[in-house]
């Protein structure tokens, strides 16, 4: 078994990452938004934009996940502290294929406060 497989299974924030990917893969914006704090931020330089709060994150999901029919698969996840995780993901959609990173910060209630997203 590779290091990535072990890391994925043992990371305590895996459930949050799984829930986010399940919601975006189902193109369920409302379910995805329940995972974020109201003032959460998604900063994604690959899009050239930062998305603030539920309104911004809704626009992000609608444009870049639903609009491009993006399906995301978790490749690895590594803890970056008690409330931070770095997920390496595989994106496919009507744009082709990309590998990216989602660096997530989660509050004490288990809600996502920030995602720094980018392509490798």
Secondary structure, 3 states (H helix, E strand, C coil): CCHHHHHHHHCCCHHHHHHHHHHHHCCCHHHHHCCEEEEEEEEECCCCEEEEHHHHHHHHHHHHHHCCCCEEEEEEEEECCCCEEEEEEEEEECCEEEEEEEEEEECCCCCEEEEEEEEC
